[in-house]
Amino acid sequence: MTFSPLFGLHFVAAIVLAKLMKGNMVAALMATFVGNPLTFVFIALASLKSGHWILGTELQQGELRALSRKFGDAGSDLWHNFVAVFTDDRMDWSGLAIFSRDIFYPYLIGGILPGIFFATLSYYLMVPVLRAYQQRRRGMIKAKFEALKAKTAAKAEEKKRLAARKDKEGKANG
């Protein structure tokens, strides 16, 4: 989900996807932290370039510099059209249409390939780590159980000795 353009919805989308796949929701949420301010630039570039390549379009040379302007135009359109619902202004969706065509749709389509690639890579890198962790945890639980078992056996043995001593003292006094 980190490779999708659904900024602000990565957590929600990861939980929904994990539920649909009957996966671990905590792991899905943790995986979304791959997308952070340090990595989003690389994720966005990979997704945009992949999307334009898949769609057969081209990412124009100056288009990367114009990204912020297109985001701004889309945001302005959303706000203007929201206000237009309550006023006599005319709605204009041109900035949002350009943003959708040039940025959102290629990003959405292009995030699929790198997303699948990095998800698969992460899976195969993490499975041995998780197995080692689980094995270590099993060993620690087994060691705790054995220690508890030994402690219980020692207490039972001590009770037997006390009972035998009381019994011996009772016979000696009686």
N, CA and C atoms as an extended XYZ file, in Angstrom:
522
Properties=species:S:1:pos:R:3:atomname:S:1:resname:S:1:resid:I:1 pbc="F F F"
N         0.809       -1.198        0.000 N   MET     1
C         0.000        0.000        0.000 CA  MET     1
C         0.851        1.260        0.000 C   MET     1
N         2.083        1.125        0.434 N   THR     2
C         2.977        2.279        0.468 CA  THR     2
C         3.220        2.826       -0.932 C   THR     2
N         3.118        1.981       -1.939 N   PHE     3
C         3.375        2.403       -3.315 CA  PHE     3
C         2.113        2.931       -3.998 C   PHE     3
N         1.045        3.095       -3.255 N   SER     4
C        -0.172        3.659       -3.843 CA  SER     4
C        -0.208        5.164       -3.586 C   SER     4
N        -0.948        5.901       -4.400 N   PRO     5
C        -1.025        7.357       -4.202 CA  PRO     5
C        -2.090        7.752       -3.171 C   PRO     5
N        -2.510        6.820       -2.357 N   LEU     6
C        -3.573        7.082       -1.384 CA  LEU     6
C        -2.991        7.652       -0.088 C   LEU     6
N        -2.310        8.787       -0.207 N   PHE     7
C        -1.669        9.406        0.950 CA  PHE     7
C        -2.703        9.654        2.047 C   PHE     7
N        -2.351        9.325        3.256 N   GLY     8
C        -3.249        9.482        4.382 CA  GLY     8
C        -4.167        8.291        4.587 C   GLY     8
N        -4.221        7.404        3.617 N   LEU     9
C        -5.069        6.221        3.718 CA  LEU     9
C        -4.255        4.930        3.719 C   LEU     9
N        -2.934        5.033        3.772 N   HIS    10
C        -2.100        3.832        3.726 CA  HIS    10
C        -2.421        2.868        4.870 C   HIS    10
N        -2.605        3.412        6.083 N   PHE    11
C        -2.915        2.546        7.230 CA  PHE    11
C        -4.245        1.826        7.029 C   PHE    11
N        -5.261        2.590        6.657 N   VAL    12
C        -6.601        2.019        6.465 CA  VAL    12
C        -6.574        0.981        5.346 C   VAL    12
N        -5.954        1.324        4.240 N   ALA    13
C        -5.890        0.405        3.101 CA  ALA    13
C        -5.094       -0.852        3.457 C   ALA    13
N        -4.029       -0.705        4.241 N   ALA    14
C        -3.226       -1.868        4.655 CA  ALA    14
C        -4.047       -2.797        5.544 C   ALA    14
N        -4.841       -2.228        6.457 N   ILE    15
C        -5.685       -3.060        7.326 CA  ILE    15
C        -6.739       -3.790        6.501 C   ILE    15
N        -7.390       -3.080        5.583 N   VAL    16
C        -8.418       -3.700        4.739 CA  VAL    16
C        -7.808       -4.821        3.907 C   VAL    16
N        -6.663       -4.566        3.305 N   LEU    17
C        -6.001       -5.578        2.490 CA  LEU    17
C        -5.583       -6.779        3.338 C   LEU    17
N        -5.066       -6.529        4.539 N   ALA    18
C        -4.668       -7.622        5.430 CA  ALA    18
C        -5.882       -8.463        5.823 C   ALA    18
N        -7.010       -7.801        6.088 N   LYS    19
C        -8.237       -8.542        6.435 CA  LYS    19
C        -8.706       -9.391        5.260 C   LYS    19
N        -8.691       -8.809        4.062 N   LEU    20
C        -9.124       -9.545        2.878 CA  LEU    20
C        -8.243      -10.763        2.614 C   LEU    20
N        -6.934      -10.607        2.874 N   MET    21
C        -5.991      -11.692        2.619 CA  MET    21
C        -5.800      -12.596        3.837 C   MET    21
N        -6.539      -12.300        4.920 N   LYS    22
C        -6.413      -13.029        6.186 CA  LYS    22
C        -4.965      -13.023        6.661 C   LYS    22
N        -4.352      -11.851        6.536 N   GLY    23
C        -2.964      -11.667        6.946 CA  GLY    23
C        -2.874      -11.010        8.302 C   GLY    23
N        -1.665      -10.748        8.717 N   ASN    24
C        -1.393      -10.133       10.005 CA  ASN    24
C        -1.539       -8.620        9.868 C   ASN    24
N        -2.497       -8.047       10.586 N   MET    25
C        -2.761       -6.611       10.473 CA  MET    25
C        -1.634       -5.777       11.078 C   MET    25
N        -1.008       -6.256       12.142 N   VAL    26
C         0.103       -5.523       12.752 CA  VAL    26
C         1.276       -5.464       11.775 C   VAL    26
N         1.555       -6.586       11.129 N   ALA    27
C         2.639       -6.614       10.142 CA  ALA    27
C         2.328       -5.684        8.972 C   ALA    27
N         1.071       -5.664        8.548 N   ALA    28
C         0.675       -4.784        7.445 CA  ALA    28
C         0.865       -3.317        7.828 C   ALA    28
N         0.481       -2.975        9.052 N   LEU    29
C         0.662       -1.592        9.509 CA  LEU    29
C         2.137       -1.237        9.611 C   LEU    29
N         2.935       -2.166       10.137 N   MET    30
C         4.371       -1.900       10.263 CA  MET    30
C         5.016       -1.720        8.893 C   MET    30
N         4.539       -2.460        7.908 N   ALA    31
C         5.110       -2.359        6.565 CA  ALA    31
C         4.839       -0.999        5.939 C   ALA    31
N         3.769       -0.338        6.346 N   THR    32
C         3.481        0.978        5.764 CA  THR    32
C         4.494        2.025        6.217 C   THR    32
N         5.250        1.731        7.278 N   PHE    33
C         6.257        2.686        7.730 CA  PHE    33
C         7.451        2.770        6.773 C   PHE    33
N         7.484        1.870        5.779 N   VAL    34
C         8.509        1.974        4.733 CA  VAL    34
C         8.326        3.299        4.002 C   VAL    34
N         7.060        3.693        3.876 N   GLY    35
C         6.754        4.982        3.259 CA  GLY    35
C         6.854        6.075        4.301 C   GLY    35
N         7.895        6.813        4.234 N   ASN    36
C         8.122        7.911        5.177 CA  ASN    36
C         8.717        9.080        4.401 C   ASN    36
N         8.887       10.217        5.015 N   PRO    37
C         9.400       11.381        4.267 CA  PRO    37
C        10.735       11.137        3.558 C   PRO    37
N        11.536       10.222        4.058 N   LEU    38
C        12.818        9.945        3.400 CA  LEU    38
C        12.667        9.066        2.164 C   LEU    38
N        11.663        8.195        2.157 N   THR    39
C        11.522        7.254        1.039 CA  THR    39
C        10.437        7.634        0.038 C   THR    39
N         9.530        8.527        0.411 N   PHE    40
C         8.424        8.837       -0.489 CA  PHE    40
C         8.882        9.428       -1.819 C   PHE    40
N         9.955       10.160       -1.832 N   VAL    41
C        10.450       10.723       -3.098 CA  VAL    41
C        10.813        9.595       -4.061 C   VAL    41
N        11.532        8.596       -3.558 N   PHE    42
C        11.952        7.473       -4.412 CA  PHE    42
C        10.758        6.606       -4.804 C   PHE    42
N         9.843        6.397       -3.855 N   ILE    43
C         8.640        5.610       -4.140 CA  ILE    43
C         7.803        6.312       -5.203 C   ILE    43
N         7.608        7.619       -5.055 N   ALA    44
C         6.801        8.374       -6.017 CA  ALA    44
C         7.435        8.356       -7.401 C   ALA    44
N         8.742        8.555       -7.458 N   LEU    45
C         9.422        8.536       -8.763 CA  LEU    45
C         9.313        7.166       -9.420 C   LEU    45
N         9.560        6.102       -8.651 N   ALA    46
C         9.470        4.746       -9.212 CA  ALA    46
C         8.051        4.457       -9.684 C   ALA    46
N         7.065        4.835       -8.889 N   SER    47
C         5.670        4.574       -9.257 CA  SER    47
C         5.246        5.398      -10.471 C   SER    47
N         5.603        6.682      -10.484 N   LEU    48
C         5.243        7.526      -11.627 CA  LEU    48
C         5.894        7.047      -12.920 C   LEU    48
N         7.188        6.762      -12.856 N   LYS    49
C         7.885        6.307      -14.068 CA  LYS    49
C         7.340        4.960      -14.537 C   LYS    49
N         7.101        4.045      -13.596 N   SER    50
C         6.522        2.742      -13.962 CA  SER    50
C         5.139        2.923      -14.571 C   SER    50
N         4.334        3.797      -13.967 N   GLY    51
C         2.981        4.032      -14.474 CA  GLY    51
C         2.972        4.592      -15.877 C   GLY    51
N         3.806        5.568      -16.119 N   HIS    52
C         3.878        6.131      -17.476 CA  HIS    52
C         4.387        5.084      -18.464 C   HIS    52
N         5.318        4.253      -18.046 N   TRP    53
C         5.843        3.197      -18.918 CA  TRP    53
C         4.750        2.185      -19.241 C   TRP    53
N         3.994        1.737      -18.228 N   ILE    54
C         2.913        0.769      -18.432 CA  ILE    54
C         1.816        1.350      -19.314 C   ILE    54
N         1.476        2.608      -19.087 N   LEU    55
C         0.405        3.249      -19.856 CA  LEU    55
C         0.845        3.688      -21.249 C   LEU    55
N         2.138        3.613      -21.508 N   GLY    56
C         2.641        4.016      -22.824 CA  GLY    56
C         2.713        5.522      -22.985 C   GLY    56
N         2.702        6.231      -21.897 N   THR    57
C         2.840        7.686      -21.946 CA  THR    57
C         4.245        8.045      -21.490 C   THR    57
N         4.554        9.303      -21.581 N   GLU    58
C         5.892        9.736      -21.188 CA  GLU    58
C         5.815       10.751      -20.069 C   GLU    58
N         6.728       10.620      -19.152 N   LEU    59
C         6.868       11.606      -18.080 CA  LEU    59
C         7.696       12.740      -18.667 C   LEU    59
N         7.047       13.874      -18.876 N   GLN    60
C         7.726       15.000      -19.512 CA  GLN    60
C         8.905       15.486      -18.672 C   GLN    60
N         9.898       16.043      -19.334 N   GLN    61
C        11.126       16.482      -18.671 CA  GLN    61
C        10.864       17.444      -17.510 C   GLN    61
N        10.055       18.448      -17.705 N   GLY    62
C         9.795       19.433      -16.661 CA  GLY    62
C         8.634       19.053      -15.749 C   GLY    62
N         8.021       17.893      -16.006 N   GLU    63
C         6.832       17.508      -15.253 CA  GLU    63
C         7.128       17.256      -13.776 C   GLU    63
N         8.301       16.753      -13.478 N   LEU    64
C         8.646       16.512      -12.075 CA  LEU    64
C         8.676       17.815      -11.289 C   LEU    64
N         9.163       18.871      -11.915 N   ARG    65
C         9.196       20.177      -11.247 CA  ARG    65
C         7.789       20.750      -11.108 C   ARG    65
N         6.887       20.350      -11.997 N   ALA    66
C         5.525       20.880      -11.986 CA  ALA    66
C         4.590       20.081      -11.076 C   ALA    66
N         5.109       19.070      -10.411 N   LEU    67
C         4.270       18.238       -9.535 CA  LEU    67
C         3.574       19.066       -8.461 C   LEU    67
N         4.333       19.893       -7.791 N   SER    68
C         3.741       20.688       -6.705 CA  SER    68
C         2.663       21.622       -7.247 C   SER    68
N         2.875       22.163       -8.433 N   ARG    69
C         1.864       23.046       -9.027 CA  ARG    69
C         0.591       22.246       -9.334 C   ARG    69
N         0.741       21.020       -9.838 N   LYS    70
C        -0.427       20.191      -10.155 CA  LYS    70
C        -1.163       19.778       -8.879 C   LYS    70
N        -0.416       19.465       -7.829 N   PHE    71
C        -1.045       19.180       -6.537 CA  PHE    71
C        -1.819       20.413       -6.057 C   PHE    71
N        -1.192       21.563       -6.163 N   GLY    72
C        -1.833       22.817       -5.750 CA  GLY    72
C        -3.089       23.107       -6.550 C   GLY    72
N        -3.014       22.912       -7.875 N   ASP    73
C        -4.183       23.146       -8.729 CA  ASP    73
C        -5.326       22.200       -8.365 C   ASP    73
N        -4.994       20.949       -8.107 N   ALA    74
C        -6.027       19.971       -7.728 CA  ALA    74
C        -6.658       20.366       -6.398 C   ALA    74
N        -5.835       20.747       -5.433 N   GLY    75
C        -6.361       21.201       -4.143 CA  GLY    75
C        -7.217       22.443       -4.285 C   GLY    75
N        -6.780       23.376       -5.125 N   SER    76
C        -7.564       24.599       -5.371 CA  SER    76
C        -8.907       24.264       -5.993 C   SER    76
N        -8.904       23.343       -6.947 N   ASP    77
C       -10.162       22.933       -7.570 CA  ASP    77
C       -11.110       22.321       -6.546 C   ASP    77
N       -10.587       21.459       -5.689 N   LEU    78
C       -11.435       20.834       -4.673 CA  LEU    78
C       -12.049       21.889       -3.760 C   LEU    78
N       -11.226       22.828       -3.315 N   TRP    79
C       -11.738       23.874       -2.424 CA  TRP    79
C       -12.731       24.792       -3.156 C   TRP    79
N       -12.357       25.234       -4.356 N   HIS    80
C       -13.231       26.131       -5.126 CA  HIS    80
C       -14.577       25.455       -5.396 C   HIS    80
N       -14.565       24.190       -5.772 N   ASN    81
C       -15.805       23.487       -6.095 CA  ASN    81
C       -16.640       23.215       -4.846 C   ASN    81
N       -15.976       23.027       -3.714 N   PHE    82
C       -16.705       22.892       -2.456 CA  PHE    82
C       -17.439       24.189       -2.133 C   PHE    82
N       -16.739       25.304       -2.283 N   VAL    83
C       -17.350       26.618       -2.035 CA  VAL    83
C       -18.446       26.893       -3.064 C   VAL    83
N       -18.236       26.437       -4.317 N   ALA    84
C       -19.210       26.678       -5.389 CA  ALA    84
C       -20.540       25.995       -5.119 C   ALA    84
N       -20.531       24.941       -4.341 N   VAL    85
C       -21.785       24.268       -3.990 CA  VAL    85
C       -22.689       25.217       -3.217 C   VAL    85
N       -22.101       26.088       -2.424 N   PHE    86
C       -22.867       26.988       -1.562 CA  PHE    86
C       -23.004       28.407       -2.127 C   PHE    86
N       -22.378       28.646       -3.276 N   THR    87
C       -22.448       29.989       -3.880 CA  THR    87
C       -22.890       29.873       -5.332 C   THR    87
N       -22.846       31.006       -6.036 N   ASP    88
C       -23.232       31.014       -7.446 CA  ASP    88
C       -22.049       30.759       -8.379 C   ASP    88
N       -20.861       30.502       -7.805 N   ASP    89
C       -19.684       30.240       -8.649 CA  ASP    89
C       -19.899       28.987       -9.485 C   ASP    89
N       -19.196       28.976      -10.596 N   ARG    90
C       -19.267       27.837      -11.505 CA  ARG    90
C       -18.169       26.843      -11.136 C   ARG    90
N       -18.485       25.558      -11.137 N   MET    91
C       -17.491       24.528      -10.813 CA  MET    91
C       -16.530       24.346      -11.980 C   MET    91
N       -15.263       24.109      -11.631 N   ASP    92
C       -14.236       23.886      -12.644 CA  ASP    92
C       -13.338       22.755      -12.152 C   ASP    92
N       -13.324       21.687      -12.891 N   TRP    93
C       -12.557       20.506      -12.492 CA  TRP    93
C       -11.289       20.328      -13.327 C   TRP    93
N       -10.878       21.321      -14.080 N   SER    94
C        -9.755       21.156      -15.017 CA  SER    94
C        -8.433       20.846      -14.307 C   SER    94
N        -8.139       21.523      -13.199 N   GLY    95
C        -6.885       21.254      -12.477 CA  GLY    95
C        -6.863       19.853      -11.909 C   GLY    95
N        -8.007       19.397      -11.387 N   LEU    96
C        -8.102       18.041      -10.833 CA  LEU    96
C        -8.017       17.008      -11.954 C   LEU    96
N        -8.589       17.308      -13.111 N   ALA    97
C        -8.536       16.387      -14.255 CA  ALA    97
C        -7.088       16.225      -14.736 C   ALA    97
N        -6.359       17.331      -14.805 N   ILE    98
C        -4.953       17.267      -15.226 CA  ILE    98
C        -4.140       16.480      -14.199 C   ILE    98
N        -4.373       16.753      -12.921 N   PHE    99
C        -3.684       16.027      -11.852 CA  PHE    99
C        -3.989       14.528      -11.945 C   PHE    99
N        -5.250       14.209      -12.150 N   SER   100
C        -5.660       12.810      -12.232 CA  SER   100
C        -5.005       12.114      -13.421 C   SER   100
N        -5.010       12.780      -14.570 N   ARG   101
C        -4.451       12.195      -15.792 CA  ARG   101
C        -2.928       12.078      -15.738 C   ARG   101
N        -2.256       13.122      -15.276 N   ASP   102
C        -0.796       13.159      -15.333 CA  ASP   102
C        -0.100       12.571      -14.105 C   ASP   102
N        -0.750       12.606      -12.961 N   ILE   103
C        -0.090       12.189      -11.719 CA  ILE   103
C        -0.779       10.987      -11.074 C   ILE   103
N        -2.051       11.154      -10.690 N   PHE   104
C        -2.712       10.139       -9.873 CA  PHE   104
C        -2.823        8.792      -10.580 C   PHE   104
N        -3.387        8.773      -11.788 N   TYR   105
C        -3.589        7.516      -12.503 CA  TYR   105
C        -2.265        6.804      -12.817 C   TYR   105
N        -1.258        7.491      -13.375 N   PRO   106
C         0.023        6.793      -13.585 CA  PRO   106
C         0.660        6.310      -12.274 C   PRO   106
N         0.527        7.100      -11.205 N   TYR   107
C         1.074        6.710       -9.903 CA  TYR   107
C         0.353        5.452       -9.400 C   TYR   107
N        -0.984        5.432       -9.524 N   LEU   108
C        -1.784        4.293       -9.078 CA  LEU   108
C        -1.409        3.026       -9.831 C   LEU   108
N        -1.350        3.114      -11.134 N   ILE   109
C        -1.004        1.949      -11.967 CA  ILE   109
C         0.469        1.582      -11.778 C   ILE   109
N         1.326        2.568      -11.731 N   GLY   110
C         2.761        2.326      -11.619 CA  GLY   110
C         3.186        1.809      -10.261 C   GLY   110
N         2.401        2.035       -9.230 N   GLY   111
C         2.751        1.530       -7.900 CA  GLY   111
C         2.570        0.035       -7.765 C   GLY   111
N         1.853       -0.573       -8.697 N   ILE   112
C         1.586       -2.008       -8.614 CA  ILE   112
C         2.867       -2.822       -8.774 C   ILE   112
N         3.640       -2.560       -9.842 N   LEU   113
C         4.858       -3.358      -10.081 CA  LEU   113
C         5.912       -3.201       -8.984 C   LEU   113
N         6.333       -1.977       -8.656 N   PRO   114
C         7.326       -1.883       -7.581 CA  PRO   114
C         6.762       -2.340       -6.235 C   PRO   114
N         5.460       -2.142       -6.010 N   GLY   115
C         4.844       -2.603       -4.769 CA  GLY   115
C         4.910       -4.111       -4.638 C   GLY   115
N         4.559       -4.818       -5.705 N   ILE   116
C         4.627       -6.286       -5.693 CA  ILE   116
C         6.073       -6.746       -5.560 C   ILE   116
N         6.975       -6.091       -6.277 N   PHE   117
C         8.392       -6.473       -6.204 CA  PHE   117
C         8.925       -6.338       -4.776 C   PHE   117
N         8.719       -5.160       -4.162 N   PHE   118
C         9.262       -4.938       -2.825 CA  PHE   118
C         8.516       -5.735       -1.756 C   PHE   118
N         7.235       -5.980       -1.958 N   ALA   119
C         6.487       -6.824       -1.014 CA  ALA   119
C         7.029       -8.250       -1.049 C   ALA   119
N         7.274       -8.771       -2.255 N   THR   120
C         7.820      -10.125       -2.393 CA  THR   120
C         9.226      -10.199       -1.815 C   THR   120
N        10.050       -9.220       -2.138 N   LEU   121
C        11.410       -9.176       -1.606 CA  LEU   121
C        11.391       -9.125       -0.076 C   LEU   121
N        10.554       -8.271        0.470 N   SER   122
C        10.453       -8.151        1.931 CA  SER   122
C         9.977       -9.449        2.561 C   SER   122
N         9.033      -10.106        1.908 N   TYR   123
C         8.518      -11.371        2.437 CA  TYR   123
C         9.651      -12.395        2.551 C   TYR   123
N        10.398      -12.567        1.462 N   TYR   124
C        11.461      -13.588        1.475 CA  TYR   124
C        12.635      -13.205        2.365 C   TYR   124
N        12.823      -11.915        2.609 N   LEU   125
C        13.864      -11.493        3.557 CA  LEU   125
C        13.396      -11.661        5.003 C   LEU   125
N        12.115      -11.450        5.252 N   MET   126
C        11.606      -11.473        6.624 CA  MET   126
C        11.249      -12.863        7.134 C   MET   126
N        10.892      -13.795        6.259 N   VAL   127
C        10.499      -15.132        6.722 CA  VAL   127
C        11.607      -15.800        7.542 C   VAL   127
N        12.871      -15.820        7.086 N   PRO   128
C        13.905      -16.436        7.927 CA  PRO   128
C        14.110      -15.697        9.256 C   PRO   128
N        13.984      -14.385        9.235 N   VAL   129
C        14.139      -13.602       10.467 CA  VAL   129
C        13.012      -13.949       11.444 C   VAL   129
N        11.785      -14.013       10.948 N   LEU   130
C        10.652      -14.356       11.808 CA  LEU   130
C        10.748      -15.788       12.319 C   LEU   130
N        11.200      -16.707       11.479 N   ARG   131
C        11.372      -18.098       11.943 CA  ARG   131
C        12.422      -18.180       13.039 C   ARG   131
N        13.514      -17.467       12.874 N   ALA   132
C        14.553      -17.459       13.913 CA  ALA   132
C        14.003      -16.856       15.201 C   ALA   132
N        13.257      -15.787       15.083 N   TYR   133
C        12.647      -15.160       16.268 CA  TYR   133
C        11.697      -16.130       16.961 C   TYR   133
N        10.837      -16.793       16.178 N   GLN   134
C         9.894      -17.738       16.768 CA  GLN   134
C        10.603      -18.914       17.418 C   GLN   134
N        11.663      -19.402       16.787 N   GLN   135
C        12.432      -20.512       17.353 CA  GLN   135
C        13.076      -20.074       18.674 C   GLN   135
N        13.642      -18.894       18.689 N   ARG   136
C        14.259      -18.365       19.913 CA  ARG   136
C        13.207      -18.195       21.002 C   ARG   136
N        12.061      -17.675       20.618 N   ARG   137
C        10.970      -17.473       21.579 CA  ARG   137
C        10.480      -18.807       22.123 C   ARG   137
N        10.347      -19.813       21.251 N   ARG   138
C         9.947      -21.149       21.704 CA  ARG   138
C        10.951      -21.693       22.710 C   ARG   138
N        12.242      -21.490       22.420 N   GLY   139
C        13.289      -21.951       23.330 CA  GLY   139
C        13.204      -21.250       24.679 C   GLY   139
N        12.931      -19.938       24.652 N   MET   140
C        12.816      -19.190       25.906 CA  MET   140
C        11.593      -19.645       26.707 C   MET   140
N        10.490      -19.882       26.029 N   ILE   141
C         9.282      -20.358       26.704 CA  ILE   141
C         9.524      -21.747       27.280 C   ILE   141
N        10.188      -22.592       26.508 N   LYS   142
C        10.493      -23.945       26.982 CA  LYS   142
C        11.402      -23.886       28.208 C   LYS   142
N        12.403      -22.998       28.180 N   ALA   143
C        13.304      -22.850       29.323 CA  ALA   143
C        12.551      -22.357       30.551 C   ALA   143
N        11.631      -21.403       30.374 N   LYS   144
C        10.825      -20.909       31.490 CA  LYS   144
C         9.938      -22.020       32.039 C   LYS   144
N         9.360      -22.812       31.146 N   PHE   145
C         8.508      -23.914       31.563 CA  PHE   145
C         9.312      -24.944       32.356 C   PHE   145
N        10.506      -25.258       31.851 N   GLU   146
C        11.356      -26.224       32.555 CA  GLU   146
C        11.758      -25.687       33.928 C   GLU   146
N        12.063      -24.404       34.017 N   ALA   147
C        12.426      -23.794       35.299 CA  ALA   147
C        11.236      -23.827       36.252 C   ALA   147
N        10.054      -23.540       35.752 N   LEU   148
C         8.843      -23.591       36.567 CA  LEU   148
C         8.562      -25.017       37.030 C   LEU   148
N         8.767      -25.955       36.123 N   LYS   149
C         8.566      -27.370       36.438 CA  LYS   149
C         9.548      -27.820       37.529 C   LYS   149
N        10.801      -27.402       37.399 N   ALA   150
C        11.811      -27.750       38.402 CA  ALA   150
C        11.479      -27.101       39.742 C   ALA   150
N        11.029      -25.865       39.713 N   LYS   151
C        10.670      -25.150       40.947 CA  LYS   151
C         9.486      -25.837       41.619 C   LYS   151
N         8.491      -26.238       40.831 N   THR   152
C         7.323      -26.940       41.372 CA  THR   152
C         7.724      -28.287       41.951 C   THR   152
N         8.599      -28.993       41.260 N   ALA   153
C         9.075      -30.291       41.756 CA  ALA   153
C         9.859      -30.110       43.053 C   ALA   153
N        10.667      -29.060       43.143 N   ALA   154
C        11.431      -28.788       44.360 CA  ALA   154
C        10.486      -28.458       45.517 C   ALA   154
N         9.436      -27.678       45.251 N   LYS   155
C         8.459      -27.367       46.300 CA  LYS   155
C         7.738      -28.627       46.763 C   LYS   155
N         7.370      -29.487       45.809 N   ALA   156
C         6.690      -30.740       46.159 CA  ALA   156
C         7.610      -31.626       46.991 C   ALA   156
N         8.862      -31.679       46.626 N   GLU   157
C         9.842      -32.477       47.378 CA  GLU   157
C        10.027      -31.926       48.785 C   GLU   157
N        10.063      -30.606       48.902 N   GLU   158
C        10.197      -29.965       50.216 CA  GLU   158
C         8.976      -30.267       51.080 C   GLU   158
N         7.771      -30.237       50.480 N   LYS   159
C         6.555      -30.569       51.217 CA  LYS   159
C         6.604      -32.013       51.713 C   LYS   159
N         7.101      -32.927       50.866 N   LYS   160
C         7.211      -34.336       51.259 CA  LYS   160
C         8.152      -34.474       52.440 C   LYS   160
N         9.283      -33.784       52.381 N   ARG   161
C        10.252      -33.863       53.474 CA  ARG   161
C         9.661      -33.306       54.765 C   ARG   161
N         8.961      -32.172       54.665 N   LEU   162
C         8.332      -31.597       55.865 CA  LEU   162
C         7.270      -32.537       56.426 C   LEU   162
N         6.469      -33.124       55.551 N   ALA   163
C         5.434      -34.059       56.000 CA  ALA   163
C         6.072      -35.288       56.639 C   ALA   163
N         7.146      -35.786       56.045 N   ALA   164
C         7.833      -36.961       56.597 CA  ALA   164
C         8.440      -36.618       57.950 C   ALA   164
N         9.027      -35.431       58.094 N   ARG   165
C         9.628      -35.028       59.357 CA  ARG   165
C         8.553      -34.854       60.440 C   ARG   165
N         7.406      -34.238       60.057 N   LYS   166
C         6.308      -34.083       61.014 CA  LYS   166
C         5.775      -35.446       61.435 C   LYS   166
N         5.689      -36.326       60.462 N   ASP   167
C         5.201      -37.682       60.750 CA  ASP   167
C         6.166      -38.408       61.690 C   ASP   167
N         7.449      -38.255       61.455 N   LYS   168
C         8.489      -38.869       62.272 CA  LYS   168
C         8.445      -38.287       63.692 C   LYS   168
N         8.299      -36.948       63.771 N   GLU   169
C         8.231      -36.290       65.088 CA  GLU   169
C         6.945      -36.702       65.826 C   GLU   169
N         5.852      -36.840       65.086 N   GLY   170
C         4.585      -37.272       65.702 CA  GLY   170
C         4.694      -38.676       66.261 C   GLY   170
N         5.393      -39.582       65.555 N   LYS   171
C         5.563      -40.950       66.034 CA  LYS   171
C         6.485      -40.981       67.232 C   LYS   171
N         7.527      -40.130       67.212 N   ALA   172
C         8.473      -40.099       68.314 CA  ALA   172
C         7.799      -39.549       69.570 C   ALA   172
N         6.918      -38.583       69.432 N   ASN   173
C         6.217      -37.990       70.585 CA  ASN   173
C         5.049      -38.861       71.032 C   ASN   173
N         4.557      -39.688       70.198 N   GLY   174
C         3.362      -40.427       70.509 CA  GLY   174
C         3.597      -41.792       70.934 C   GLY   174
